[in-house]
Amino acid sequence: MVLWRKNDEVVTETIGNHQIFSKSDTVCLNWCVELRAYRGYCTSGFCPSVQAGCGQNAQCGNDLDVYKTQLLELHQRLLYAEKENKKRSHELSSALVEIKRVVAKAVNSTTNHTDDMKWKVLNLTRKPPMHLTNMYCYLPHLREYEDSIFPNVVIGQQRTGVSLVMGIPTVKREKQNYLTNTLHSLLYELSEEQKNDCVIIIFVAEVNAEYVNSVAESVRTSFPSEVQSGVLEVISPPAYYYPDLSNLKKTFGDSEDRVRWRTKQNLDYSFLMLYAQPKGTFYLQLEDDIIAKPEYIQAIKNFAVKQSHEWIILEFSQLGFIGKLFKSEDLPLIVEFFLMFYKDKPIDWLLDHLLWVKVCNPEKDKIHCEKEKAKLRIRAKPSLFQHVGIHSSLSGKIQNLKDKDFGKNVLHKAHKNPPAKLDTSLRIFQQYTLEKVYEGKDCFWALAPVAGDYISFTFLEPLKVEKYLFRSGNMEHPGDKLFNTTVEVLPADETVRKELVDNGSKFNYPATKDGYLKIGTFENGISEGSISLSVGKIQAIRLSVNSDSPVWAILSEVFIKTSEN
């Protein structure tokens, strides 16, 4: 681009990396047309005023200083525009990937509008947002550290494209940790289809790497298949995510420790939500000290598809921030609001204020405001989640909060079983006897089993057993399962038993030294199967513990199906 000439030659000066044209002995040219090569800079209103002054060298000299400055500013603007274009290009690429996923799902969809299909339609019609919240505006200290907003993914298979993302923040507690039981409860009785269409993110809101890794190892050990498949993820914040929380303003009569606790909690929720947002269509906020009702995922789907109006929150618990369902497309706005006021109020208050800002008319009364907010915040009953923690994550705080709409979980399942004599070597806890679970009246509960312990069911008459089901653990104590335990049957025919002892099994089952056949094992707390007709009538069924267990044991369901029942 040519702006100035000296004796018909182009003369330039160099300042830094920028080439600037000389002003000495210059003849002003009609540079306006050529300057238009910089798109959008020279406007029709700007050029004529410059041309009018080009007949006077002194004026041109003064103007040139201004133009040099403007060119430098233009250069900076172009660099910034290039950076923004790259950013938008990346966002568009992400959107294209999501569109392809949606189209692929749509091609495979049917016209059958059951509740499950309506849930899938909701997934397909949700648009991914075109931006992420600019955290640097509200957490300016993050500008000083590279990669300061990127999570440490300790466990994860990068699962995306699911219907439901569940977020669980957890911190180091002084006394009792509830996380493992919470995960057992959430995963209890989930079908494979449900597991494949969800992801549970455990956000360890600590920067102590040793503690974070210990939580990850515990999750990996307790739930190996869910970790391997990608159902469970464990993440933590980067080391410099949290700002200085030592000089916060005390408000609402809260102590300094409580203000610091609730402020950090707001930052924890915000980080977790932003990480979860692109992974699925809906986001469910949970806590690390809860239990869930059976079939909670199906209940959430059924309630969501019945909503005929736009909503922001579906509530499946009345307590705090537990059981709150959001559309993932709304999360950036929600998080931005949280970050604006993260130092000022607790998270549940901020959420209520967000609804007030959206729908409440300051000129109308509180009753009208509550009605308007209720249209966006819809409560489901009965509650699907119950708070079970006693020791709060706030040091020294005891909280016995219970959701009165949760009701009572059914902790056992009744079946009509054949008459039998029952026996066990386990130490029974209180009134939870083996007879209770066999008759369908309650669960069986015993202290931690050791190798060699057993539970036996000896039939009063030999029976042809077709199927069996033994379920250990329950919703309130999902971790109290039977581990490394085999299911064994005793053939009624004494000749067969003697042959098993003398010569081993002729069946497809391994034999024990006392004439039993090993027909199954407990996997994730459950043993279920059929028995080959070639075994004939059965005299007894035995559950044999093969190694010491670190936890107590519950039998919540026993079902023995015979040809007679």
Secondary structure as a PSIPRED ss2 file (coil, helix, strand):
# PSIPRED VFORMAT (PSIPRED V4.0)

   1 M C   1.000  0.000  0.000
   2 V C   1.000  0.000  0.000
   3 L C   1.000  0.000  0.000
   4 W E   0.000  0.000  1.000
   5 R E   0.000  0.000  1.000
   6 K E   0.000  0.000  1.000
   7 N C   1.000  0.000  0.000
   8 D C   1.000  0.000  0.000
   9 E E   0.000  0.000  1.000
  10 V E   0.000  0.000  1.000
  11 V C   1.000  0.000  0.000
  12 T E   0.000  0.000  1.000
  13 E E   0.000  0.000  1.000
  14 T E   0.000  0.000  1.000
  15 I E   0.000  0.000  1.000
  16 G C   1.000  0.000  0.000
  17 N C   1.000  0.000  0.000
  18 H E   0.000  0.000  1.000
  19 Q E   0.000  0.000  1.000
  20 I E   0.000  0.000  1.000
  21 F E   0.000  0.000  1.000
  22 S C   1.000  0.000  0.000
  23 K C   1.000  0.000  0.000
  24 S C   1.000  0.000  0.000
  25 D C   1.000  0.000  0.000
  26 T C   1.000  0.000  0.000
  27 V E   0.000  0.000  1.000
  28 C E   0.000  0.000  1.000
  29 L C   1.000  0.000  0.000
  30 N C   1.000  0.000  0.000
  31 W C   1.000  0.000  0.000
  32 C H   0.000  1.000  0.000
  33 V H   0.000  1.000  0.000
  34 E H   0.000  1.000  0.000
  35 L H   0.000  1.000  0.000
  36 R C   1.000  0.000  0.000
  37 A C   1.000  0.000  0.000
  38 Y C   1.000  0.000  0.000
  39 R C   1.000  0.000  0.000
  40 G C   1.000  0.000  0.000
  41 Y C   1.000  0.000  0.000
  42 C C   1.000  0.000  0.000
  43 T C   1.000  0.000  0.000
  44 S C   1.000  0.000  0.000
  45 G C   1.000  0.000  0.000
  46 F C   1.000  0.000  0.000
  47 C H   0.000  1.000  0.000
  48 P H   0.000  1.000  0.000
  49 S H   0.000  1.000  0.000
  50 V H   0.000  1.000  0.000
  51 Q H   0.000  1.000  0.000
  52 A H   0.000  1.000  0.000
  53 G C   1.000  0.000  0.000
  54 C C   1.000  0.000  0.000
  55 G C   1.000  0.000  0.000
  56 Q C   1.000  0.000  0.000
  57 N H   0.000  1.000  0.000
  58 A H   0.000  1.000  0.000
  59 Q H   0.000  1.000  0.000
  60 C H   0.000  1.000  0.000
  61 G H   0.000  1.000  0.000
  62 N H   0.000  1.000  0.000
  63 D H   0.000  1.000  0.000
  64 L H   0.000  1.000  0.000
  65 D H   0.000  1.000  0.000
  66 V H   0.000  1.000  0.000
  67 Y H   0.000  1.000  0.000
  68 K H   0.000  1.000  0.000
  69 T H   0.000  1.000  0.000
  70 Q H   0.000  1.000  0.000
  71 L H   0.000  1.000  0.000
  72 L H   0.000  1.000  0.000
  73 E H   0.000  1.000  0.000
  74 L H   0.000  1.000  0.000
  75 H H   0.000  1.000  0.000
  76 Q H   0.000  1.000  0.000
  77 R H   0.000  1.000  0.000
  78 L H   0.000  1.000  0.000
  79 L H   0.000  1.000  0.000
  80 Y H   0.000  1.000  0.000
  81 A H   0.000  1.000  0.000
  82 E H   0.000  1.000  0.000
  83 K H   0.000  1.000  0.000
  84 E H   0.000  1.000  0.000
  85 N H   0.000  1.000  0.000
  86 K H   0.000  1.000  0.000
  87 K H   0.000  1.000  0.000
  88 R H   0.000  1.000  0.000
  89 S H   0.000  1.000  0.000
  90 H H   0.000  1.000  0.000
  91 E H   0.000  1.000  0.000
  92 L H   0.000  1.000  0.000
  93 S H   0.000  1.000  0.000
  94 S H   0.000  1.000  0.000
  95 A H   0.000  1.000  0.000
  96 L H   0.000  1.000  0.000
  97 V H   0.000  1.000  0.000
  98 E H   0.000  1.000  0.000
  99 I H   0.000  1.000  0.000
 100 K H   0.000  1.000  0.000
 101 R H   0.000  1.000  0.000
 102 V H   0.000  1.000  0.000
 103 V H   0.000  1.000  0.000
 104 A H   0.000  1.000  0.000
 105 K H   0.000  1.000  0.000
 106 A H   0.000  1.000  0.000
 107 V H   0.000  1.000  0.000
 108 N C   1.000  0.000  0.000
 109 S C   1.000  0.000  0.000
 110 T C   1.000  0.000  0.000
 111 T C   1.000  0.000  0.000
 112 N C   1.000  0.000  0.000
 113 H C   1.000  0.000  0.000
 114 T C   1.000  0.000  0.000
 115 D H   0.000  1.000  0.000
 116 D H   0.000  1.000  0.000
 117 M H   0.000  1.000  0.000
 118 K H   0.000  1.000  0.000
 119 W H   0.000  1.000  0.000
 120 K H   0.000  1.000  0.000
 121 V H   0.000  1.000  0.000
 122 L H   0.000  1.000  0.000
 123 N H   0.000  1.000  0.000
 124 L H   0.000  1.000  0.000
 125 T H   0.000  1.000  0.000
 126 R C   1.000  0.000  0.000
 127 K C   1.000  0.000  0.000
 128 P C   1.000  0.000  0.000
 129 P C   1.000  0.000  0.000
 130 M C   1.000  0.000  0.000
 131 H C   1.000  0.000  0.000
 132 L C   1.000  0.000  0.000
 133 T C   1.000  0.000  0.000
 134 N C   1.000  0.000  0.000
 135 M H   0.000  1.000  0.000
 136 Y H   0.000  1.000  0.000
 137 C H   0.000  1.000  0.000
 138 Y H   0.000  1.000  0.000
 139 L C   1.000  0.000  0.000
 140 P H   0.000  1.000  0.000
 141 H H   0.000  1.000  0.000
 142 L H   0.000  1.000  0.000
 143 R H   0.000  1.000  0.000
 144 E H   0.000  1.000  0.000
 145 Y C   1.000  0.000  0.000
 146 E C   1.000  0.000  0.000
 147 D C   1.000  0.000  0.000
 148 S C   1.000  0.000  0.000
 149 I C   1.000  0.000  0.000
 150 F C   1.000  0.000  0.000
 151 P C   1.000  0.000  0.000
 152 N E   0.000  0.000  1.000
 153 V E   0.000  0.000  1.000
 154 V E   0.000  0.000  1.000
 155 I E   0.000  0.000  1.000
 156 G C   1.000  0.000  0.000
 157 Q C   1.000  0.000  0.000
 158 Q C   1.000  0.000  0.000
 159 R C   1.000  0.000  0.000
 160 T C   1.000  0.000  0.000
 161 G C   1.000  0.000  0.000
 162 V E   0.000  0.000  1.000
 163 S E   0.000  0.000  1.000
 164 L E   0.000  0.000  1.000
 165 V E   0.000  0.000  1.000
 166 M E   0.000  0.000  1.000
 167 G E   0.000  0.000  1.000
 168 I E   0.000  0.000  1.000
 169 P E   0.000  0.000  1.000
 170 T E   0.000  0.000  1.000
 171 V C   1.000  0.000  0.000
 172 K C   1.000  0.000  0.000
 173 R C   1.000  0.000  0.000
 174 E C   1.000  0.000  0.000
 175 K C   1.000  0.000  0.000
 176 Q C   1.000  0.000  0.000
 177 N C   1.000  0.000  0.000
 178 Y C   1.000  0.000  0.000
 179 L H   0.000  1.000  0.000
 180 T H   0.000  1.000  0.000
 181 N H   0.000  1.000  0.000
 182 T H   0.000  1.000  0.000
 183 L H   0.000  1.000  0.000
 184 H H   0.000  1.000  0.000
 185 S H   0.000  1.000  0.000
 186 L H   0.000  1.000  0.000
 187 L H   0.000  1.000  0.000
 188 Y C   1.000  0.000  0.000
 189 E C   1.000  0.000  0.000
 190 L C   1.000  0.000  0.000
 191 S C   1.000  0.000  0.000
 192 E H   0.000  1.000  0.000
 193 E H   0.000  1.000  0.000
 194 Q H   0.000  1.000  0.000
 195 K H   0.000  1.000  0.000
 196 N H   0.000  1.000  0.000
 197 D C   1.000  0.000  0.000
 198 C E   0.000  0.000  1.000
 199 V E   0.000  0.000  1.000
 200 I E   0.000  0.000  1.000
 201 I E   0.000  0.000  1.000
 202 I E   0.000  0.000  1.000
 203 F E   0.000  0.000  1.000
 204 V E   0.000  0.000  1.000
 205 A C   1.000  0.000  0.000
 206 E C   1.000  0.000  0.000
 207 V C   1.000  0.000  0.000
 208 N C   1.000  0.000  0.000
 209 A H   0.000  1.000  0.000
 210 E H   0.000  1.000  0.000
 211 Y H   0.000  1.000  0.000
 212 V H   0.000  1.000  0.000
 213 N H   0.000  1.000  0.000
 214 S H   0.000  1.000  0.000
 215 V H   0.000  1.000  0.000
 216 A H   0.000  1.000  0.000
 217 E H   0.000  1.000  0.000
 218 S H   0.000  1.000  0.000
 219 V H   0.000  1.000  0.000
 220 R H   0.000  1.000  0.000
 221 T H   0.000  1.000  0.000
 222 S H   0.000  1.000  0.000
 223 F C   1.000  0.000  0.000
 224 P H   0.000  1.000  0.000
 225 S H   0.000  1.000  0.000
 226 E H   0.000  1.000  0.000
 227 V H   0.000  1.000  0.000
 228 Q H   0.000  1.000  0.000
 229 S H   0.000  1.000  0.000
 230 G C   1.000  0.000  0.000
 231 V C   1.000  0.000  0.000
 232 L E   0.000  0.000  1.000
 233 E E   0.000  0.000  1.000
 234 V E   0.000  0.000  1.000
 235 I E   0.000  0.000  1.000
 236 S E   0.000  0.000  1.000
 237 P C   1.000  0.000  0.000
 238 P C   1.000  0.000  0.000
 239 A C   1.000  0.000  0.000
 240 Y C   1.000  0.000  0.000
 241 Y C   1.000  0.000  0.000
 242 Y C   1.000  0.000  0.000
 243 P C   1.000  0.000  0.000
 244 D C   1.000  0.000  0.000
 245 L C   1.000  0.000  0.000
 246 S C   1.000  0.000  0.000
 247 N C   1.000  0.000  0.000
 248 L C   1.000  0.000  0.000
 249 K C   1.000  0.000  0.000
 250 K C   1.000  0.000  0.000
 251 T C   1.000  0.000  0.000
 252 F C   1.000  0.000  0.000
 253 G C   1.000  0.000  0.000
 254 D C   1.000  0.000  0.000
 255 S C   1.000  0.000  0.000
 256 E H   0.000  1.000  0.000
 257 D H   0.000  1.000  0.000
 258 R H   0.000  1.000  0.000
 259 V H   0.000  1.000  0.000
 260 R H   0.000  1.000  0.000
 261 W H   0.000  1.000  0.000
 262 R H   0.000  1.000  0.000
 263 T H   0.000  1.000  0.000
 264 K H   0.000  1.000  0.000
 265 Q H   0.000  1.000  0.000
 266 N H   0.000  1.000  0.000
 267 L H   0.000  1.000  0.000
 268 D H   0.000  1.000  0.000
 269 Y H   0.000  1.000  0.000
 270 S H   0.000  1.000  0.000
 271 F H   0.000  1.000  0.000
 272 L H   0.000  1.000  0.000
 273 M H   0.000  1.000  0.000
 274 L H   0.000  1.000  0.000
 275 Y H   0.000  1.000  0.000
 276 A H   0.000  1.000  0.000
 277 Q H   0.000  1.000  0.000
 278 P H   0.000  1.000  0.000
 279 K H   0.000  1.000  0.000
 280 G E   0.000  0.000  1.000
 281 T E   0.000  0.000  1.000
 282 F E   0.000  0.000  1.000
 283 Y E   0.000  0.000  1.000
 284 L E   0.000  0.000  1.000
 285 Q E   0.000  0.000  1.000
 286 L C   1.000  0.000  0.000
 287 E C   1.000  0.000  0.000
 288 D C   1.000  0.000  0.000
 289 D C   1.000  0.000  0.000
 290 I E   0.000  0.000  1.000
 291 I E   0.000  0.000  1.000
 292 A E   0.000  0.000  1.000
 293 K C   1.000  0.000  0.000
 294 P C   1.000  0.000  0.000
 295 E C   1.000  0.000  0.000
 296 Y H   0.000  1.000  0.000
 297 I H   0.000  1.000  0.000
 298 Q H   0.000  1.000  0.000
 299 A H   0.000  1.000  0.000
 300 I H   0.000  1.000  0.000
 301 K H   0.000  1.000  0.000
 302 N H   0.000  1.000  0.000
 303 F H   0.000  1.000  0.000
 304 A H   0.000  1.000  0.000
 305 V H   0.000  1.000  0.000
 306 K C   1.000  0.000  0.000
 307 Q C   1.000  0.000  0.000
 308 S C   1.000  0.000  0.000
 309 H C   1.000  0.000  0.000
 310 E C   1.000  0.000  0.000
 311 W C   1.000  0.000  0.000
 312 I C   1.000  0.000  0.000
 313 I E   0.000  0.000  1.000
 314 L E   0.000  0.000  1.000
 315 E E   0.000  0.000  1.000
 316 F C   1.000  0.000  0.000
 317 S C   1.000  0.000  0.000
 318 Q C   1.000  0.000  0.000
 319 L C   1.000  0.000  0.000
 320 G C   1.000  0.000  0.000
 321 F C   1.000  0.000  0.000
 322 I C   1.000  0.000  0.000
 323 G C   1.000  0.000  0.000
 324 K E   0.000  0.000  1.000
 325 L E   0.000  0.000  1.000
 326 F E   0.000  0.000  1.000
 327 K E   0.000  0.000  1.000
 328 S H   0.000  1.000  0.000
 329 E H   0.000  1.000  0.000
 330 D H   0.000  1.000  0.000
 331 L H   0.000  1.000  0.000
 332 P H   0.000  1.000  0.000
 333 L H   0.000  1.000  0.000
 334 I H   0.000  1.000  0.000
 335 V H   0.000  1.000  0.000
 336 E H   0.000  1.000  0.000
 337 F H   0.000  1.000  0.000
 338 F H   0.000  1.000  0.000
 339 L H   0.000  1.000  0.000
 340 M H   0.000  1.000  0.000
 341 F C   1.000  0.000  0.000
 342 Y C   1.000  0.000  0.000
 343 K C   1.000  0.000  0.000
 344 D C   1.000  0.000  0.000
 345 K C   1.000  0.000  0.000
 346 P C   1.000  0.000  0.000
 347 I H   0.000  1.000  0.000
 348 D H   0.000  1.000  0.000
 349 W H   0.000  1.000  0.000
 350 L H   0.000  1.000  0.000
 351 L H   0.000  1.000  0.000
 352 D H   0.000  1.000  0.000
 353 H H   0.000  1.000  0.000
 354 L H   0.000  1.000  0.000
 355 L H   0.000  1.000  0.000
 356 W H   0.000  1.000  0.000
 357 V H   0.000  1.000  0.000
 358 K H   0.000  1.000  0.000
 359 V H   0.000  1.000  0.000
 360 C C   1.000  0.000  0.000
 361 N C   1.000  0.000  0.000
 362 P C   1.000  0.000  0.000
 363 E C   1.000  0.000  0.000
 364 K C   1.000  0.000  0.000
 365 D C   1.000  0.000  0.000
 366 K H   0.000  1.000  0.000
 367 I H   0.000  1.000  0.000
 368 H H   0.000  1.000  0.000
 369 C H   0.000  1.000  0.000
 370 E H   0.000  1.000  0.000
 371 K H   0.000  1.000  0.000
 372 E H   0.000  1.000  0.000
 373 K H   0.000  1.000  0.000
 374 A H   0.000  1.000  0.000
 375 K H   0.000  1.000  0.000
 376 L H   0.000  1.000  0.000
 377 R E   0.000  0.000  1.000
 378 I E   0.000  0.000  1.000
 379 R E   0.000  0.000  1.000
 380 A C   1.000  0.000  0.000
 381 K C   1.000  0.000  0.000
 382 P C   1.000  0.000  0.000
 383 S C   1.000  0.000  0.000
 384 L C   1.000  0.000  0.000
 385 F E   0.000  0.000  1.000
 386 Q E   0.000  0.000  1.000
 387 H E   0.000  0.000  1.000
 388 V C   1.000  0.000  0.000
 389 G C   1.000  0.000  0.000
 390 I C   1.000  0.000  0.000
 391 H E   0.000  0.000  1.000
 392 S C   1.000  0.000  0.000
 393 S C   1.000  0.000  0.000
 394 L C   1.000  0.000  0.000
 395 S C   1.000  0.000  0.000
 396 G C   1.000  0.000  0.000
 397 K C   1.000  0.000  0.000
 398 I E   0.000  0.000  1.000
 399 Q C   1.000  0.000  0.000
 400 N C   1.000  0.000  0.000
 401 L C   1.000  0.000  0.000
 402 K C   1.000  0.000  0.000
 403 D C   1.000  0.000  0.000
 404 K C   1.000  0.000  0.000
 405 D C   1.000  0.000  0.000
 406 F C   1.000  0.000  0.000
 407 G C   1.000  0.000  0.000
 408 K C   1.000  0.000  0.000
 409 N C   1.000  0.000  0.000
 410 V C   1.000  0.000  0.000
 411 L C   1.000  0.000  0.000
 412 H C   1.000  0.000  0.000
 413 K E   0.000  0.000  1.000
 414 A C   1.000  0.000  0.000
 415 H C   1.000  0.000  0.000
 416 K C   1.000  0.000  0.000
 417 N C   1.000  0.000  0.000
 418 P C   1.000  0.000  0.000
 419 P C   1.000  0.000  0.000
 420 A E   0.000  0.000  1.000
 421 K E   0.000  0.000  1.000
 422 L E   0.000  0.000  1.000
 423 D E   0.000  0.000  1.000
 424 T E   0.000  0.000  1.000
 425 S C   1.000  0.000  0.000
 426 L C   1.000  0.000  0.000
 427 R C   1.000  0.000  0.000
 428 I E   0.000  0.000  1.000
 429 F C   1.000  0.000  0.000
 430 Q C   1.000  0.000  0.000
 431 Q C   1.000  0.000  0.000
 432 Y C   1.000  0.000  0.000
 433 T C   1.000  0.000  0.000
 434 L H   0.000  1.000  0.000
 435 E H   0.000  1.000  0.000
 436 K H   0.000  1.000  0.000
 437 V H   0.000  1.000  0.000
 438 Y H   0.000  1.000  0.000
 439 E C   1.000  0.000  0.000
 440 G C   1.000  0.000  0.000
 441 K C   1.000  0.000  0.000
 442 D C   1.000  0.000  0.000
 443 C C   1.000  0.000  0.000
 444 F E   0.000  0.000  1.000
 445 W E   0.000  0.000  1.000
 446 A E   0.000  0.000  1.000
 447 L C   1.000  0.000  0.000
 448 A C   1.000  0.000  0.000
 449 P C   1.000  0.000  0.000
 450 V C   1.000  0.000  0.000
 451 A C   1.000  0.000  0.000
 452 G C   1.000  0.000  0.000
 453 D C   1.000  0.000  0.000
 454 Y E   0.000  0.000  1.000
 455 I E   0.000  0.000  1.000
 456 S E   0.000  0.000  1.000
 457 F E   0.000  0.000  1.000
 458 T E   0.000  0.000  1.000
 459 F E   0.000  0.000  1.000
 460 L E   0.000  0.000  1.000
 461 E E   0.000  0.000  1.000
 462 P E   0.000  0.000  1.000
 463 L E   0.000  0.000  1.000
 464 K C   1.000  0.000  0.000
 465 V E   0.000  0.000  1.000
 466 E E   0.000  0.000  1.000
 467 K E   0.000  0.000  1.000
 468 Y E   0.000  0.000  1.000
 469 L E   0.000  0.000  1.000
 470 F E   0.000  0.000  1.000
 471 R E   0.000  0.000  1.000
 472 S E   0.000  0.000  1.000
 473 G C   1.000  0.000  0.000
 474 N C   1.000  0.000  0.000
 475 M C   1.000  0.000  0.000
 476 E C   1.000  0.000  0.000
 477 H C   1.000  0.000  0.000
 478 P C   1.000  0.000  0.000
 479 G C   1.000  0.000  0.000
 480 D C   1.000  0.000  0.000
 481 K C   1.000  0.000  0.000
 482 L C   1.000  0.000  0.000
 483 F C   1.000  0.000  0.000
 484 N C   1.000  0.000  0.000
 485 T E   0.000  0.000  1.000
 486 T E   0.000  0.000  1.000
 487 V E   0.000  0.000  1.000
 488 E E   0.000  0.000  1.000
 489 V E   0.000  0.000  1.000
 490 L E   0.000  0.000  1.000
 491 P E   0.000  0.000  1.000
 492 A C   1.000  0.000  0.000
 493 D C   1.000  0.000  0.000
 494 E H   0.000  1.000  0.000
 495 T H   0.000  1.000  0.000
 496 V H   0.000  1.000  0.000
 497 R H   0.000  1.000  0.000
 498 K H   0.000  1.000  0.000
 499 E H   0.000  1.000  0.000
 500 L H   0.000  1.000  0.000
 501 V H   0.000  1.000  0.000
 502 D H   0.000  1.000  0.000
 503 N H   0.000  1.000  0.000
 504 G C   1.000  0.000  0.000
 505 S C   1.000  0.000  0.000
 506 K C   1.000  0.000  0.000
 507 F C   1.000  0.000  0.000
 508 N C   1.000  0.000  0.000
 509 Y C   1.000  0.000  0.000
 510 P C   1.000  0.000  0.000
 511 A E   0.000  0.000  1.000
 512 T C   1.000  0.000  0.000
 513 K C   1.000  0.000  0.000
 514 D C   1.000  0.000  0.000
 515 G C   1.000  0.000  0.000
 516 Y C   1.000  0.000  0.000
 517 L E   0.000  0.000  1.000
 518 K E   0.000  0.000  1.000
 519 I E   0.000  0.000  1.000
 520 G E   0.000  0.000  1.000
 521 T E   0.000  0.000  1.000
 522 F C   1.000  0.000  0.000
 523 E E   0.000  0.000  1.000
 524 N C   1.000  0.000  0.000
 525 G C   1.000  0.000  0.000
 526 I E   0.000  0.000  1.000
 527 S E   0.000  0.000  1.000
 528 E E   0.000  0.000  1.000
 529 G E   0.000  0.000  1.000
 530 S E   0.000  0.000  1.000
 531 I C   1.000  0.000  0.000
 532 S C   1.000  0.000  0.000
 533 L H   0.000  1.000  0.000
 534 S H   0.000  1.000  0.000
 535 V H   0.000  1.000  0.000
 536 G C   1.000  0.000  0.000
 537 K C   1.000  0.000  0.000
 538 I E   0.000  0.000  1.000
 539 Q E   0.000  0.000  1.000
 540 A E   0.000  0.000  1.000
 541 I E   0.000  0.000  1.000
 542 R E   0.000  0.000  1.000
 543 L E   0.000  0.000  1.000
 544 S E   0.000  0.000  1.000
 545 V E   0.000  0.000  1.000
 546 N C   1.000  0.000  0.000
 547 S C   1.000  0.000  0.000
 548 D C   1.000  0.000  0.000
 549 S C   1.000  0.000  0.000
 550 P C   1.000  0.000  0.000
 551 V C   1.000  0.000  0.000
 552 W C   1.000  0.000  0.000
 553 A E   0.000  0.000  1.000
 554 I E   0.000  0.000  1.000
 555 L E   0.000  0.000  1.000
 556 S E   0.000  0.000  1.000
 557 E E   0.000  0.000  1.000
 558 V E   0.000  0.000  1.000
 559 F E   0.000  0.000  1.000
 560 I E   0.000  0.000  1.000
 561 K E   0.000  0.000  1.000
 562 T E   0.000  0.000  1.000
 563 S C   1.000  0.000  0.000
 564 E C   1.000  0.000  0.000
 565 N C   1.000  0.000  0.000
